Amino acid sequence: MTGSVLRAQNAPAPSADPNAPARVAVAAIGDVTIFQDELVRRLLQEIRPHEEQFYQEPPAVTAQSVLRKMVAEKATSMEGRRLGLDKDEQIRRAVTQLETARIVTRLLETELGPKLRIEDSDVNQVMKTRPKLTRDQAKTVAVQAKVNQLREQYYAEVAAKRHLAKVTGNLARTAEIHQRLLLRPRQPRGPTQYWILNSQIVTDLSDEEKSLLLATFDGGQFTVKDWFQLLCEFPPPRRPKDLDKAEGVERVLEMGLRGPVLAAEAKSRGYDKDPEVLSELRRLEDDRLLYKTQEVRVKDIPEPTAEQVKAYFDADPSRFATNPTLKVDQIWCPDKETAQKVRTAIDQGGDFDALRKEHSLQKDVSPYSLTPGSEGVFWAQLAKSEPNQVLGPIPGFYGNGAKWRLIKVHEVIPAKTQDYSEQIASSAKWMLFGEERRRAVEAMEKELLEKYPHEVYSDRIRDLDPVEIALKQQDK
């Protein structure tokens, strides 16, 4: 992976539609710009409820608070890069894998797309051998077969062009190394772990073993370290059983060579300089740096003691009450106007069930439960409801957005406090531990927002209301 990714602007990818409206910048920090469409997507994520064992009212979700969080996250990524955390092996591998996938896909689309022609005779041949398929299904099979054929031919051409050569003399030694890591790990594995772990690539391989060549080609190479990283991507039950032999090692090597060899060809043609690819790689790297930097900040926070956990529970036992629940029926409406008409009909004596069957987007639904965790920001409008009460119109989460609804409450099950117990203590411990870690991250974010200059264009987010955005989402 070259350093170009680190210097790439996190700029918008070129739009496929030249008439598409220009993206609106809402904040900037360093060489990164945050756009309004990104903020809108994040608002829709943040507003969604999260079911939890013990409900805790979340802070208000606003465009200002969420944008501040996004800027703070970018500052955290910048700090991680300054600390050199971008050289972390797992981060580098994730970025390299994504780069390989993207540029190889673009290469194959360019080279093979024009050659992908399916004749009626190809489809007829598939139907002859598999008569139960429909013609559309047979065409799909024919297309996939053609793709595989073209891909194999093209890979062979590229491998020859780039002078791919296996270092066969190192295959047997790789098999020996595999057996050592499998049967004699440096650190004992768990009693049910019978496979080689990712961590062993770091702890059990010497530098000389990691760099041992298994293949070379113009523009790259494949080492024992690459081979073990590939192996560890296999689910343990699906790992080959013959890796104690050179032949088994070679078969895994064959699987691993295609991506790097084709990526070398793609790079020679400049696909790795594509702005869209660079932008996606930068986003991935920023995300991984964010989590790694947070991990570094909180790693020394000790788990709470039993005494601290008990004091945490005693300070507010209501935090560990069972969640309140409403048993309800709902009429989901396509818009507020329809919901208001239904409300008027109810107020004039209309039957709720009959109106639901006539107007609701979900007509035949049994009564079900609403909880703070399922309702999120809308729970406050439901919390004080009573049996037989009809609420609304009020918004509620529906599909990938929100819709207006009327709610008929059948039963109210209030929250119930619980005595301190071993189970409650365990939950309280992890809640307290999580709070301490969040406070440490928030303190770090505050420091970094003061350290890294940034700008927020408040006038461009003033009218962004997350509930209104959710209500305007089209169902998917």
N, C-alpha and C positions, 0 to 999 in steps of 0.2 A: 504494500500500500504506500503510495507516494505521499509526500507532505502537502501536495496540492490541495487535498481535501481540507486541510486545516486552514488554508488561506482562501478557500472558496467563499464567495459571498453567499449568504443564505437568501438569495434573491428569488423572486417568483419565477417558476418555470414558464417558458414561453407558452402562451395559450394556443390551443389548436384552432380556436375561433378568433380570427383577426378582428372581429366586431365585438368581442367580449369587452365589457367595461373594465377599465383599469382597476387594479387592486388598490385598496385604500390602506395606507400605512397608519397604524395606531400607536406604535412605539418603536424605539430604536435603542440598541445598546451595542457598543463595539461595532463590528461589521454585520450585525444581525438586525433585520427589520421584521417586526411582527405586524401581520396584516389583519384587517378586519375580519376576513373570512376565517382565519385561524382562530381568532378570538371567539367568533360565533360558534364554531365547532366545539371549542373548549367550554363555553357557557352551557351548551347542550349536554356535555358530559358532566359538568359539575352540578347541574340542577337535578340530575337523575338521582332517585333515592337509592339507598344501600341498606339492605336488610342486615340488622345486627342483633346479637343476642340481647343486648341492653341498649335501648335507644338513647342517644344523646342528641339534643337539638343542635343541628349544624349551624355554623355562622351563615349570615345572609349571603346569598350569591348575587353579586353585582358585577357589572362590566368593569368597574374600577378595581374591585378586590381581585377579580380573576386575572385581569391584565397585569396588576402588580405582581401576582404570583408567577405569571409567565415570564415577566422581565427578571424576577428574582431567580427563576430556574435557569435562564440564560446566563445570568451572572455567576451562578453556581457552576455551570459548565465551563465558563471562562476561567474560573478559579481552578477547577480541576485540570484544565489544560495547562495553566501556569505552573501547577504543581507536578506536571509530567505524568498525570494519571492517564492521559491519552495513549501512553505507551503500554498500558496494561495489556497483557496477552489476550485476555478474553475480549476486550474492546477491539483490539486490532483484528482478531480473527472474525468477529462479527461484521466489521466494516468490510474486510476483504471478501467475505462470503457474499455480502450484498452487492458489492461492486462486481464480482464475478458473475453473479446471477443476472444483473441488469445489462452489463455490456455484452455478455454472450447472447442473451435474448435478442438484443438489437442487431448483433452480427448475423445471427441465424435468420432473423426476419428479413434482413436486407439480402442475404445471399441465397436463401432457399425459397423465400416467398414467391418470386416470379417462376420458379420451377415446379411449384406445387399445382399440378394439373391432374384432375381426376376425370377419366373417360367413363362412358357408360359401360364399356367392357370391364373396367376395374370393379364397378359396382356389381355387375352381373356375375363376375367370378366369385365375389364374396357371397352372394346369395346362393350360388350353386353349392358352395361348401357349407353354408350356414343358412339353410332354407327357412328357418323360423324367424329370421330377422325381417323387419320392414325395409323398404328401400332406403328410407332416411337413415335407419340404423346401419344398414350395409354401407351407405356412403360414408358415415362417420368412421366405420372400421377401415374402409379403404383409404380415407384421408390419413388416419393415424399410421397405417402401414407405410404409406408413401412418405410421410414425415420421417418416420424411423429410418427408412431406406436412404432418404436424402441426407439425413443427419449423419448416419454412419459413413456414407461416401465422403461427405464434406470433412468430417473429422479425420478420416484417413488421408485426405489431401493435405489438410493443415498440418497433421503430424509429420508427414513427409517433408513438407515445405519448411517446417521449423526444426527439422533434424532431430525429432524425438528419439532418444536412445535410453533404454533401460540399463541400469547398472546391475546386471544379473548376479554378479559376484557378491552383492550385499544382501540378496534375498534370504539365503540360509541364515546369515547372522541375525537378520531381522526376526526370523522365526525363533531363534534362540532367545533374543531379547524379549519377545512376546511371552514365551514360556516362563521366563524369569519374573516378569511383571505379573503374570497370571498366578503363578504358583508360589512365588516368594516375594510378596510386596514388602517394601521397606517399612511401611506403617501397616499394622494389622487392620484388615477390613472388618466390617460387621459380620456377624455369624451367618447372615443370609446373602451377603454380597460375594458372589463367586466370579465376578467379572472385573476386568481392569477399569479403574476409575480415571476420570479426567485429571484428577490431582496427581496421579502417578506420573503423568507426562512431565510434570515439574519436579517431583521429588525423586523419581526412580531412574530417570534417564540422565546420563552424563552429557555434558556439552558435546563431547565427541560423538556420542550415539545420536543425539538430536540432529546433528548436522550431517550424518552419514547419508550419502546420496543414493537414491533409488532410481532416479531418472533425471535426465537433463534435456533441455530443448532451448532453442533460440528465444530468449526473453524470459527464461525462468528455470526452475528446478523443483524436484520433489524429493523431500528428505524423509528420514525415519520419523521425525517429529510430525511432519504432515501426515504420514501414514497412520500414526497412532491417533492423531486428532480426528482423522476420518473414521477410524475404527470406533472411537468413542461416541460417534454420532449414531451408530447402529444401536437399536434396542438390544440389551444383552441377550435375550432369547434368540435373536435373529443373527447374531454374529457367527461367522463361519466356524466350523468345528475343526478345520484342518490347518489352522494357522501355526501349527508346530512344524509345518513343511514349507519349503520355498514356493511350491506351486500354489498353496493357499494364500501366501503373502502376495504373490504376483497377481492373483485374481482381484484382491482388494486394491492393489496398486492400479490395475486397469480401470477400476471404477473411479478412482480419485484423479486420474490424469486428464480426463476430458475437460473438466472445467478450467483448470489452469492453462492447458495448452490452447484452448479456444480463447481464453481471456488474453493470453499473450498476443494472439492474432488480432483480437479486437483492439487492444491498446496500440498496436502498430498502426492501426487505422484511425486512431484518435477518438474512439468511442468513450474512453475514460475521461475525456475533456468535455463531454456533453454537459451543458449547464444543469439540465434536469437531473442527471445522474449525480453530479457533484452536490446539488442541493439536497437530494435524498440521503446521500452519504453523510453530509454534514448534520442533518437532522438526527440520523441514527447515532452518530458519534456524540452529539450533544446530549441525547437522551441517556446514553450509557455513561457519559461523564457525570451527568446529574446524579444518577443513582450511586456511582462510585464515590463521588465527593461527599454525598450525604452519608454513605456508609463509613467513610473515614472519620467524619465528624462525630458519629454516634458510637463508634466501636468500643470506646472506653467507658461508656455509661454502664454501670453495673446493674444487674437485675435487682429489683426491690427485695428487701428482707421481709420475713414474715411479720415483723413488728410494723414495718412501713405499710405493708399491705392492709393489715388490720386497722391501722390509723386512717388509711385512705377510705376504707369501707365505712368506718364510724363517722367520718366527717360528713358523709351524705349517703345514707343507706338507700335513699330513693333512686339513686343511679342504678341500683341492681334490682329494681322492681320488675316484675313481668310486664311485657308490653301491653298497653291497652289495645282493645280490638273492637271494631264495629262489624256487625253482621248486616249487610246491606243488599239492596237491589239498585241498579243504576240504569239510567237512560242516557246513552251516549249520542250526542248530536253533532252534525257536521260543522255547525257554526253557532255563534252566540245568538243570532236572530232566531234560529230554530229552537234553541234551548229556551229562550224567553217565551216563545209561543207555547211550548209544552208546559212551562211553568204557569202561564196564564190559564191554560186548560185545567191544570191540577187545582189551582186556586178557585176555579169555577166549578169544582166538584168532579172533574174527570178522574177515571180510574187509572191508577199508576201502571198496573200491569197491561191494560189495554193500550195505553199511550206508548208504553215501551215497545209492544209488538208492532205498533204503527210507525213509530218514529226512530227507534234506537238503531244505531249501527250494529249492535249486538242484540238480537231479538230473543233468542232462546238460551238464556243463561241462568243457571241456578244462583240463589243468593250466595255471596261469598264474603270473605273477610277483608277488611281494610285495617292496616296498622301504621304506626308512624314510619316504619321502615319502608312500606310500600308507597306511602303518600309523600314523604319528604316535605318539601316546602308547602304543600297543600294541607298538611295535617292540622295546622293551626286553625283552619276554617272548619275542621271536623271535630276538634278535641272536646268541645262542650255540647255536642249534639245529644239528643235524647231519643228514646224509642218512639217509633211512629212519626218522627219528624221528617219532613221532606226538605232537603237542602238544595240550594242552587238557584240559578245556574252558577257553577264554579268549575274551574279548569281541573283536569286530571291527566295523568300520563296515559297516552294512548299510542300504540305503535312506536314509531321513532320520534314522536313529538308529543303534542297534547291536544285534547279536545274539550269542549264544553259538555257538562253533564248535569243531570238531576239525580239526587241520591235519596233513597227512602231507607231510613234506619230501622232495622227490625230489633236489634239487640245491642246493648252497650256492655262490654266486659271491661271493667276498670282495671288499671294497673294494680298489682298486688305486691307489697313489700315482702322481702324474703329474709329469713334469718341467716346469719353468717354460717357458712359450712365449708367443707373442704372444696367442693365444687365452685362455690362462690369465691372462695379465696383464690383459686386458680384463675378464674376470670378477672378478678380484681387485680391480680398481679400483672397480667398482660395488658390490662387497660392502663394501669399506672405506668408500666414500662413504656407503652406506646406514647403516652402523654409526655413523658420525660424526653423521649427521642424527638417527638414533634417540636417541643419547646427548643431543643438544641438546634434543630434545623431552622426554625423560625429566627432564632437569634443569629445564626450564621447568615441567613438571607438578609436580615437587616444590616449586618456589617457589610455584606457584599454590595448591597444597593448604595451604600455610602461610598464604597471603594471604587466602583465602576460607574463612570458617567453614563447617564441614560436620559432619554426624553420620552414623555408620554403625551400624546396629542389628545387631551381630554375632550376637546370640542367634537372629536370624531367618534366618541363612544357615548356621548351624553344620552342619546336616545335608544341605546341598546338595552332592552329589558329582556331577561332570559325567558320569562314566562311568555311574553308576546312572541319571541322568536320560536319557542316550542309550539305555540298555537298555529304558527304559519308553516310549520313543516308539512310537507306532503307525505302521505302514507307510502311506505315501501314494503 
